[in-house]
């Protein structure tokens, strides 16, 4: 499963700091996810809510 946060940030022209502020997820966690870490489900929920997207938009999987 690949997390698509980098692609979403690029399409919305957002920095790690801006995503952190919008979502309430720490700067270091956002950075870790951008560098390949797999986030917890509650973190994915915060990201989806803060970025105003569906949670399934955050990952690439053939089982969506």
Secondary structure, 3 states (H helix, E strand, C coil): CEECHHHHHHHCCCCHHHHHHHHCCCHHHHHHHHCCCCCCHHHHHHHHHHHCCCHHHHEECCCC
